[in-house]
Amino acid sequence: MTSERFGVSYQQIYAWVQKYKKQGESGLIDRRRKRKQFAEQSDAEKAAAHARKLEAENQRLKMENDFLKNWTNSKGAKSS
């Protein structure tokens, strides 16, 4: 099967075929936005990226903290 041969899902191939039927070869062009290299970013872009990174780290730490609280509470309930 083509999807197995190229390591993609059947749905992905189907989507590509539909795009080709509607738009021709131009429908298959990758239009995802390319990221700028760090050196090419403005100071504002660097600051925004840093803020996003800190926010993601903060969210991860909150989830980890909540997990540990729940885990500790559940262990205490079992030993009672």
N, CA, C and O atoms as CSV, one atom per row, in Angstrom:
chain,resi,resn,atom,element,x,y,z
A,1,MET,N,N,0.840,-1.171,0.000
A,1,MET,CA,C,0.000,0.000,0.000
A,1,MET,C,C,0.893,1.245,0.000
A,1,MET,O,O,1.955,1.242,0.622
A,2,THR,N,N,0.486,2.266,-0.666
A,2,THR,CA,C,1.272,3.487,-0.803
A,2,THR,C,C,1.543,4.139,0.544
A,2,THR,O,O,2.655,4.604,0.790
A,3,SER,N,N,0.545,4.180,1.420
A,3,SER,CA,C,0.742,4.828,2.721
A,3,SER,C,C,1.826,4.124,3.531
A,3,SER,O,O,2.620,4.783,4.202
A,4,GLU,N,N,1.868,2.803,3.478
A,4,GLU,CA,C,2.907,2.055,4.187
A,4,GLU,C,C,4.270,2.268,3.546
A,4,GLU,O,O,5.276,2.407,4.241
A,5,ARG,N,N,4.297,2.292,2.232
A,5,ARG,CA,C,5.562,2.446,1.514
A,5,ARG,C,C,6.244,3.765,1.855
A,5,ARG,O,O,7.465,3.819,1.998
A,6,PHE,N,N,5.452,4.829,1.987
A,6,PHE,CA,C,6.026,6.145,2.242
A,6,PHE,C,C,5.919,6.568,3.704
A,6,PHE,O,O,6.351,7.665,4.060
A,7,GLY,N,N,5.355,5.721,4.550
A,7,GLY,CA,C,5.309,6.003,5.973
A,7,GLY,C,C,4.379,7.140,6.364
A,7,GLY,O,O,4.664,7.879,7.306
A,8,VAL,N,N,3.272,7.288,5.650
A,8,VAL,CA,C,2.267,8.297,5.992
A,8,VAL,C,C,0.915,7.611,6.080
A,8,VAL,O,O,0.739,6.492,5.598
A,9,SER,N,N,-0.038,8.296,6.701
A,9,SER,CA,C,-1.350,7.683,6.867
A,9,SER,C,C,-2.169,7.752,5.573
A,9,SER,O,O,-1.912,8.562,4.682
A,10,TYR,N,N,-3.153,6.873,5.514
A,10,TYR,CA,C,-4.081,6.883,4.376
A,10,TYR,C,C,-4.778,8.229,4.278
A,10,TYR,O,O,-4.966,8.764,3.185
A,11,GLN,N,N,-5.165,8.780,5.442
A,11,GLN,CA,C,-5.870,10.062,5.462
A,11,GLN,C,C,-5.011,11.182,4.874
A,11,GLN,O,O,-5.521,12.064,4.183
A,12,GLN,N,N,-3.700,11.142,5.152
A,12,GLN,CA,C,-2.812,12.176,4.617
A,12,GLN,C,C,-2.739,12.082,3.095
A,12,GLN,O,O,-2.792,13.103,2.409
A,13,ILE,N,N,-2.620,10.881,2.568
A,13,ILE,CA,C,-2.578,10.709,1.113
A,13,ILE,C,C,-3.894,11.160,0.495
A,13,ILE,O,O,-3.902,11.818,-0.545
A,14,TYR,N,N,-5.008,10.807,1.135
A,14,TYR,CA,C,-6.321,11.225,0.638
A,14,TYR,C,C,-6.406,12.749,0.589
A,14,TYR,O,O,-6.896,13.316,-0.388
A,15,ALA,N,N,-5.928,13.411,1.648
A,15,ALA,CA,C,-5.962,14.882,1.689
A,15,ALA,C,C,-5.112,15.469,0.566
A,15,ALA,O,O,-5.507,16.445,-0.070
A,16,TRP,N,N,-3.936,14.869,0.321
A,16,TRP,CA,C,-3.072,15.360,-0.762
A,16,TRP,C,C,-3.751,15.195,-2.122
A,16,TRP,O,O,-3.685,16.091,-2.963
A,17,VAL,N,N,-4.393,14.068,-2.336
A,17,VAL,CA,C,-5.082,13.822,-3.609
A,17,VAL,C,C,-6.199,14.848,-3.814
A,17,VAL,O,O,-6.364,15.385,-4.909
A,18,GLN,N,N,-6.962,15.114,-2.753
A,18,GLN,CA,C,-8.049,16.090,-2.857
A,18,GLN,C,C,-7.513,17.487,-3.164
A,18,GLN,O,O,-8.093,18.208,-3.975
A,19,LYS,N,N,-6.408,17.873,-2.520
A,19,LYS,CA,C,-5.800,19.181,-2.800
A,19,LYS,C,C,-5.327,19.244,-4.252
A,19,LYS,O,O,-5.502,20.261,-4.925
A,20,TYR,N,N,-4.730,18.154,-4.730
A,20,TYR,CA,C,-4.234,18.128,-6.103
A,20,TYR,C,C,-5.392,18.252,-7.088
A,20,TYR,O,O,-5.288,18.962,-8.089
A,21,LYS,N,N,-6.495,17.561,-6.803
A,21,LYS,CA,C,-7.660,17.635,-7.698
A,21,LYS,C,C,-8.236,19.048,-7.749
A,21,LYS,O,O,-8.660,19.501,-8.812
A,22,LYS,N,N,-8.257,19.744,-6.627
A,22,LYS,CA,C,-8.840,21.083,-6.566
A,22,LYS,C,C,-7.897,22.172,-7.061
A,22,LYS,O,O,-8.324,23.097,-7.752
A,23,GLN,N,N,-6.600,22.066,-6.709
A,23,GLN,CA,C,-5.673,23.172,-6.949
A,23,GLN,C,C,-4.493,22.825,-7.844
A,23,GLN,O,O,-3.679,23.692,-8.160
A,24,GLY,N,N,-4.393,21.576,-8.251
A,24,GLY,CA,C,-3.243,21.177,-9.057
A,24,GLY,C,C,-1.976,21.126,-8.207
A,24,GLY,O,O,-2.037,21.007,-6.983
A,25,GLU,N,N,-0.824,21.218,-8.878
A,25,GLU,CA,C,0.444,21.122,-8.165
A,25,GLU,C,C,0.604,22.213,-7.116
A,25,GLU,O,O,1.237,21.983,-6.085
A,26,SER,N,N,0.048,23.389,-7.356
A,26,SER,CA,C,0.198,24.478,-6.398
A,26,SER,C,C,-0.481,24.158,-5.069
A,26,SER,O,O,-0.109,24.724,-4.041
A,27,GLY,N,N,-1.458,23.273,-5.069
A,27,GLY,CA,C,-2.119,22.878,-3.835
A,27,GLY,C,C,-1.258,22.024,-2.937
A,27,GLY,O,O,-1.569,21.851,-1.759
A,28,LEU,N,N,-0.169,21.483,-3.481
A,28,LEU,CA,C,0.708,20.614,-2.709
A,28,LEU,C,C,1.912,21.344,-2.124
A,28,LEU,O,O,2.732,20.728,-1.443
A,29,ILE,N,N,2.030,22.633,-2.375
A,29,ILE,CA,C,3.157,23.414,-1.858
A,29,ILE,C,C,3.012,23.570,-0.348
A,29,ILE,O,O,1.927,23.853,0.160
A,30,ASP,N,N,4.107,23.383,0.347
A,30,ASP,CA,C,4.122,23.536,1.799
A,30,ASP,C,C,4.077,25.025,2.124
A,30,ASP,O,O,5.020,25.762,1.838
A,31,ARG,N,N,2.981,25.452,2.718
A,31,ARG,CA,C,2.815,26.874,3.029
A,31,ARG,C,C,2.962,27.162,4.523
A,31,ARG,O,O,2.623,28.246,4.997
A,32,ARG,N,N,3.473,26.173,5.250
A,32,ARG,CA,C,3.696,26.415,6.675
A,32,ARG,C,C,4.749,27.503,6.830
A,32,ARG,O,O,5.700,27.593,6.053
A,33,ARG,N,N,4.555,28.321,7.849
A,33,ARG,CA,C,5.459,29.434,8.082
A,33,ARG,C,C,6.797,28.912,8.586
A,33,ARG,O,O,6.853,28.079,9.491
A,34,LYS,N,N,7.848,29.402,8.002
A,34,LYS,CA,C,9.189,29.025,8.432
A,34,LYS,C,C,9.607,29.916,9.591
A,34,LYS,O,O,9.348,31.120,9.578
A,35,ARG,N,N,10.250,29.331,10.589
A,35,ARG,CA,C,10.719,30.102,11.726
A,35,ARG,C,C,11.998,30.841,11.356
A,35,ARG,O,O,12.836,30.337,10.609
A,36,LYS,N,N,12.123,32.032,11.892
A,36,LYS,CA,C,13.344,32.796,11.689
A,36,LYS,C,C,14.432,32.238,12.596
A,36,LYS,O,O,14.161,31.756,13.695
A,37,GLN,N,N,15.660,32.313,12.117
A,37,GLN,CA,C,16.781,31.963,12.964
A,37,GLN,C,C,16.852,32.970,14.098
A,37,GLN,O,O,16.418,34.111,13.937
A,38,PHE,N,N,17.389,32.570,15.239
A,38,PHE,CA,C,17.435,33.439,16.408
A,38,PHE,C,C,18.128,34.760,16.076
A,38,PHE,O,O,17.683,35.818,16.523
A,39,ALA,N,N,19.203,34.714,15.305
A,39,ALA,CA,C,19.958,35.919,14.964
A,39,ALA,C,C,19.138,36.874,14.092
A,39,ALA,O,O,19.389,38.079,14.093
A,40,GLU,N,N,18.164,36.348,13.354
A,40,GLU,CA,C,17.347,37.171,12.461
A,40,GLU,C,C,16.171,37.825,13.175
A,40,GLU,O,O,15.514,38.692,12.599
A,41,GLN,N,N,15.890,37.432,14.409
A,41,GLN,CA,C,14.733,37.952,15.128
A,41,GLN,C,C,15.023,39.340,15.701
A,41,GLN,O,O,16.148,39.652,16.092
A,42,SER,N,N,13.980,40.155,15.736
A,42,SER,CA,C,14.107,41.466,16.376
A,42,SER,C,C,14.109,41.272,17.886
A,42,SER,O,O,13.800,40.187,18.378
A,43,ASP,N,N,14.457,42.317,18.615
A,43,ASP,CA,C,14.459,42.230,20.076
A,43,ASP,C,C,13.064,41.911,20.603
A,43,ASP,O,O,12.919,41.152,21.561
A,44,ALA,N,N,12.038,42.490,19.979
A,44,ALA,CA,C,10.661,42.228,20.410
A,44,ALA,C,C,10.291,40.764,20.178
A,44,ALA,O,O,9.636,40.150,21.020
A,45,GLU,N,N,10.703,40.205,19.046
A,45,GLU,CA,C,10.415,38.798,18.753
A,45,GLU,C,C,11.151,37.882,19.730
A,45,GLU,O,O,10.601,36.875,20.176
A,46,LYS,N,N,12.394,38.231,20.060
A,46,LYS,CA,C,13.163,37.442,21.024
A,46,LYS,C,C,12.505,37.480,22.393
A,46,LYS,O,O,12.421,36.458,23.074
A,47,ALA,N,N,12.037,38.662,22.800
A,47,ALA,CA,C,11.381,38.805,24.100
A,47,ALA,C,C,10.074,38.014,24.141
A,47,ALA,O,O,9.766,37.367,25.142
A,48,ALA,N,N,9.305,38.068,23.047
A,48,ALA,CA,C,8.045,37.330,22.992
A,48,ALA,C,C,8.302,35.827,23.039
A,48,ALA,O,O,7.576,35.093,23.710
A,49,ALA,N,N,9.324,35.371,22.333
A,49,ALA,CA,C,9.658,33.942,22.345
A,49,ALA,C,C,10.084,33.510,23.740
A,49,ALA,O,O,9.720,32.429,24.202
A,50,HIS,N,N,10.849,34.350,24.400
A,50,HIS,CA,C,11.302,34.037,25.757
A,50,HIS,C,C,10.106,33.971,26.715
A,50,HIS,O,O,10.037,33.092,27.575
A,51,ALA,N,N,9.176,34.901,26.557
A,51,ALA,CA,C,7.975,34.917,27.401
A,51,ALA,C,C,7.143,33.654,27.174
A,51,ALA,O,O,6.630,33.074,28.131
A,52,ARG,N,N,7.003,33.223,25.918
A,52,ARG,CA,C,6.253,31.994,25.619
A,52,ARG,C,C,6.943,30.786,26.250
A,52,ARG,O,O,6.285,29.895,26.789
A,53,LYS,N,N,8.266,30.766,26.178
A,53,LYS,CA,C,9.020,29.657,26.754
A,53,LYS,C,C,8.834,29.617,28.276
A,53,LYS,O,O,8.636,28.545,28.849
A,54,LEU,N,N,8.897,30.784,28.930
A,54,LEU,CA,C,8.705,30.836,30.374
A,54,LEU,C,C,7.286,30.436,30.763
A,54,LEU,O,O,7.089,29.745,31.763
A,55,GLU,N,N,6.303,30.863,29.988
A,55,GLU,CA,C,4.907,30.504,30.267
A,55,GLU,C,C,4.696,28.991,30.148
A,55,GLU,O,O,4.001,28.390,30.967
A,56,ALA,N,N,5.293,28.390,29.132
A,56,ALA,CA,C,5.177,26.942,28.960
A,56,ALA,C,C,5.851,26.205,30.114
A,56,ALA,O,O,5.317,25.214,30.612
A,57,GLU,N,N,7.010,26.677,30.539
A,57,GLU,CA,C,7.710,26.065,31.665
A,57,GLU,C,C,6.889,26.207,32.945
A,57,GLU,O,O,6.796,25.268,33.735
A,58,ASN,N,N,6.298,27.380,33.148
A,58,ASN,CA,C,5.453,27.623,34.314
A,58,ASN,C,C,4.257,26.669,34.320
A,58,ASN,O,O,3.922,26.101,35.359
A,59,GLN,N,N,3.621,26.495,33.176
A,59,GLN,CA,C,2.477,25.593,33.060
A,59,GLN,C,C,2.887,24.153,33.361
A,59,GLN,O,O,2.162,23.427,34.043
A,60,ARG,N,N,4.046,23.741,32.854
A,60,ARG,CA,C,4.535,22.387,33.105
A,60,ARG,C,C,4.789,22.171,34.594
A,60,ARG,O,O,4.446,21.124,35.142
A,61,LEU,N,N,5.392,23.167,35.246
A,61,LEU,CA,C,5.678,23.047,36.667
A,61,LEU,C,C,4.397,23.009,37.507
A,61,LEU,O,O,4.328,22.289,38.503
A,62,LYS,N,N,3.390,23.778,37.108
A,62,LYS,CA,C,2.102,23.745,37.806
A,62,LYS,C,C,1.473,22.362,37.696
A,62,LYS,O,O,0.967,21.826,38.682
A,63,MET,N,N,1.504,21.786,36.499
A,63,MET,CA,C,0.927,20.452,36.307
A,63,MET,C,C,1.695,19.415,37.125
A,63,MET,O,O,1.094,18.532,37.738
A,64,GLU,N,N,3.018,19.526,37.132
A,64,GLU,CA,C,3.831,18.599,37.910
A,64,GLU,C,C,3.511,18.729,39.401
A,64,GLU,O,O,3.384,17.726,40.103
A,65,ASN,N,N,3.383,19.949,39.873
A,65,ASN,CA,C,3.054,20.194,41.278
A,65,ASN,C,C,1.681,19.607,41.632
A,65,ASN,O,O,1.524,18.956,42.665
A,66,ASP,N,N,0.687,19.845,40.761
A,66,ASP,CA,C,-0.647,19.284,40.999
A,66,ASP,C,C,-0.615,17.756,41.032
A,66,ASP,O,O,-1.262,17.129,41.870
A,67,PHE,N,N,0.145,17.172,40.112
A,67,PHE,CA,C,0.258,15.714,40.081
A,67,PHE,C,C,0.847,15.191,41.383
A,67,PHE,O,O,0.336,14.238,41.972
A,68,LEU,N,N,1.931,15.827,41.827
A,68,LEU,CA,C,2.583,15.365,43.048
A,68,LEU,C,C,1.679,15.535,44.267
A,68,LEU,O,O,1.665,14.678,45.151
A,69,LYS,N,N,0.927,16.631,44.322
A,69,LYS,CA,C,-0.022,16.820,45.424
A,69,LYS,C,C,-1.066,15.715,45.427
A,69,LYS,O,O,-1.352,15.130,46.472
A,70,ASN,N,N,-1.637,15.429,44.264
A,70,ASN,CA,C,-2.657,14.381,44.162
A,70,ASN,C,C,-2.081,13.012,44.501
A,70,ASN,O,O,-2.730,12.215,45.178
A,71,TRP,N,N,-0.897,12.744,44.044
A,71,TRP,CA,C,-0.248,11.458,44.294
A,71,TRP,C,C,0.033,11.284,45.782
A,71,TRP,O,O,-0.199,10.216,46.348
A,72,THR,N,N,0.538,12.357,46.415
A,72,THR,CA,C,0.822,12.300,47.845
A,72,THR,C,C,-0.461,12.109,48.641
A,72,THR,O,O,-0.496,11.314,49.580
A,73,ASN,N,N,-1.509,12.828,48.276
A,73,ASN,CA,C,-2.802,12.698,48.964
A,73,ASN,C,C,-3.385,11.301,48.785
A,73,ASN,O,O,-3.955,10.740,49.721
A,74,SER,N,N,-3.246,10.742,47.594
A,74,SER,CA,C,-3.814,9.405,47.368
A,74,SER,C,C,-3.035,8.345,48.121
A,74,SER,O,O,-3.626,7.356,48.555
A,75,LYS,N,N,-1.741,8.511,48.291
A,75,LYS,CA,C,-0.941,7.551,49.072
A,75,LYS,C,C,-1.311,7.621,50.534
A,75,LYS,O,O,-1.356,6.596,51.215
A,76,GLY,N,N,-1.582,8.841,51.036
A,76,GLY,CA,C,-1.976,8.997,52.428
A,76,GLY,C,C,-3.329,8.379,52.697
A,76,GLY,O,O,-3.556,7.824,53.772
A,77,ALA,N,N,-4.226,8.466,51.741
A,77,ALA,CA,C,-5.571,7.900,51.896
A,77,ALA,C,C,-5.519,6.374,51.902
A,77,ALA,O,O,-6.304,5.736,52.603
A,78,LYS,N,N,-4.620,5.790,51.142
A,78,LYS,CA,C,-4.521,4.325,51.072
A,78,LYS,C,C,-3.938,3.724,52.347
A,78,LYS,O,O,-4.318,2.623,52.747
A,79,SER,N,N,-3.010,4.448,52.989
A,79,SER,CA,C,-2.360,3.878,54.163
A,79,SER,C,C,-3.193,4.051,55.433
A,79,SER,O,O,-2.834,3.512,56.480
A,80,SER,N,N,-4.295,4.792,55.355
A,80,SER,CA,C,-5.143,5.003,56.536
A,80,SER,C,C,-6.023,3.821,56.831
A,80,SER,O,O,-6.791,3.849,57.793
